[in-house]
C-alpha cells in the first residue's frame, strides 16, 4: 500500500474515533451522568482527534499526489 493511502486510511479511522468520542461527550452532557472524563473531556478529545485526522488526511492526499 502506498504511503499516501496508508495515511488516508489511518486518518479516516482516527476521524471516526474522534466523532465517536464527540458523540460520547454530547451523550454524557445530555444525560448529566458523572463520567470519569466528564462531558467536556470527551467532547474536547473527540474534537482534537478529528482535527488531527483532517490534517493527516490532507497530508495523505498530498503525498499520494506526488507519486
N, C-alpha and C positions, 0 to 999 in steps of 0.2 A: 504494500500500500504506500502511496506517495506521501511525502511529509505533509503537504497541504491538506490532503484528505484525512490523515490521522488527526491533525489539529482540528479540523472542522468537526469530525465525529466526537472528539473529546469536548469541544465547545458546545455541541448540541446536547450532550449528556449533562454537562455542567449547567446549561441553561434550564434543562428540565428539572434538575435537582434544585436549582435556585427558585424556580416557580413553585415547586413543592414546598420548600421552606417558607416562602412568602405566604402561601395559602395556609400553612400551619400557623403562621403568625397571625393572620387575619382570623382564623378559627379560634385561636387562643384569646384574642381580643374580644370577639363577639360573645363567646361563651363565658367570659370572665373567670375562667379557670386559672388556678395558680400553677404555672408550669415552671420548670427549672430555669429556662432562659427567659421566660416571660414573652409577652406578645411583641414587644419592641425588639428583643434579641433575635427571635425567629425571623421577623419581617426584615430587619436590617441585614441579617446574614443572607437571606434569600435575595435581597436587592443587590448586595455586594457580589454574590456569586453570579447572578445574572449579568451584572455589568462586566465582570471579568470574562464571562463566557462570550459576550458580544465582542469584546476586544480580541479574544482568541479566535473567534470566527472570522473577523476581518483579517487578522494576521494569517490565518489558514487560507483564506481566499486569495490574498496577495501572494502567498508562497506557491499556491497552485498555478497562478497566472504566470509566474516567472519560469516555469518549467519549459 
